[in-house]
């Protein structure tokens, strides 16, 4: 990988983390962003075991269990027996969880668009192209 690519990727990760923190701060959302990431992962990958959630989030299984328990208490996820292993559970997002994610995305948009919404058509096209390139790279 050329050094320029490595520098761009490093800057991208740093900037996206800063934007995520800014969004969480500006919205005043009391839930931990990990809760929304977990819901997003369940939307993306479908029903998952606690171990898979922990691996996706790069956290411990007890940490994932704590998040899932909190989300379950809010009615955002449902826990069912794993049909392949009766000792394990599979976690899936509920309609209320989908609604919560959509509301969070609307909150983020509401606080970030005033800061970032002054892009020209050319800027928006460049951002859209960048996102498309990043998404295609994630498929590999």
C-alpha positions in Angstrom: 0.0 0.0 0.0 1.5 3.4 -1.0 2.3 5.7 2.0 -0.3 8.2 0.6 -3.1 5.6 0.9 -2.1 4.7 4.4 -2.1 8.3 5.4 -5.5 8.9 3.8 -7.0 5.9 5.5 -5.5 6.9 8.9 -6.9 10.4 8.5 -10.3 9.0 7.4 -10.6 6.9 10.5 -9.5 9.7 12.8 -12.0 12.1 11.2 -14.9 9.8 11.2 -14.3 9.1 14.9 -14.3 12.8 15.6 -17.5 13.3 13.6 -19.1 10.4 15.6 -18.1 11.9 18.9 -19.3 15.3 17.8 -22.7 13.9 16.8 -23.1 12.1 20.1 -22.2 15.3 22.0 -24.4 17.6 19.9 -27.5 15.4 20.1 -27.2 15.0 23.8 -28.3 11.4 23.3 -28.1 9.6 26.7 -27.5 6.1 25.1 -24.0 5.0 24.5 -23.2 5.0 20.8 -22.2 1.3 21.1 -25.9 0.6 21.5 -26.7 2.1 18.2 -23.7 0.4 16.5 -25.0 -2.9 17.8 -28.4 -2.2 16.4 -26.8 -1.2 13.2 -24.8 -4.4 13.0 -28.0 -6.5 13.6 -29.6 -4.6 10.8 -26.6 -5.2 8.5 -25.8 -8.9 9.4 -29.2 -10.1 10.7 -29.7 -12.2 13.8 -26.4 -12.9 15.6 -25.1 -14.7 18.7 -23.5 -12.7 21.5 -20.1 -13.9 20.5 -20.6 -12.6 17.0 -21.8 -9.2 18.4 -18.7 -9.1 20.6 -16.4 -9.9 17.6 -18.1 -7.2 15.4 -17.8 -4.6 18.2 -14.4 -5.8 19.3 -15.5 -6.1 22.9 -15.7 -8.9 25.4 -18.6 -11.3 25.5 -19.6 -10.0 28.9 -19.6 -6.5 27.4 -21.8 -7.6 24.5 -24.1 -9.3 27.0 -24.5 -6.1 29.0 -25.3 -4.1 25.8 -27.8 -6.7 24.6 -29.4 -6.9 28.0 -29.9 -3.1 28.0 -31.3 -3.1 24.5 -33.6 -6.0 25.3 -34.9 -4.1 28.4 -35.8 -1.3 26.0 -37.5 -3.7 23.6 -35.0 -2.9 20.8 -33.8 -6.5 20.5 -35.3 -9.9 21.0 -33.4 -13.0 22.2 -34.4 -16.4 20.9 -32.9 -19.9 21.2 -30.4 -20.6 18.5 -32.0 -23.4 16.3 -28.5 -24.8 15.7 -27.5 -24.9 19.4 -30.1 -24.9 22.1 -27.6 -23.7 24.7 -27.0 -20.4 22.8 -29.2 -17.4 22.0 -29.6 -15.5 18.8 -30.2 -11.7 19.0 -32.3 -9.9 16.5 -33.4 -6.3 16.1 -37.1 -5.6 16.7 -39.3 -3.0 15.0 -38.8 -0.7 18.0 -35.0 -1.1 17.5 -35.3 -0.2 13.9 -37.4 2.9 14.8 -34.7 3.8 17.4 -31.9 3.6 14.8 -33.9 5.7 12.4 -34.6 8.3 15.0 -30.9 8.4 16.0 -30.0 8.9 12.3 -32.5 11.8 12.1 -31.0 13.3 15.3 -27.5 13.1 13.8 -28.6 14.7 10.5 -30.3 17.5 12.4 -27.2 18.4 14.3 -24.6 17.8 11.6 -26.3 19.2 8.5 -26.0 22.8 9.7 -22.2 22.2 10.2 -21.6 20.2 7.0 -24.6 21.0 4.8 -22.9 23.9 3.0 -21.2 21.8 0.5 -21.3 22.7 -3.2 -22.7 20.2 -5.7 -19.1 19.3 -6.6 -18.2 18.7 -3.0 -21.3 16.5 -2.5 -20.4 14.5 -5.7 -16.8 14.0 -4.3 -18.2 12.8 -1.0 -20.7 10.5 -2.7 -17.8 9.1 -4.8 -15.6 8.6 -1.8 -18.4 6.8 0.0 -19.0 4.5 -3.0 -15.3 3.7 -3.1 -15.2 2.9 0.6 -18.4 0.8 0.4 -17.0 -1.2 -2.5 -13.7 -1.8 -0.6 -15.7 -3.2 2.3 -17.2 -5.9 0.1 -13.8 -7.5 -0.6 
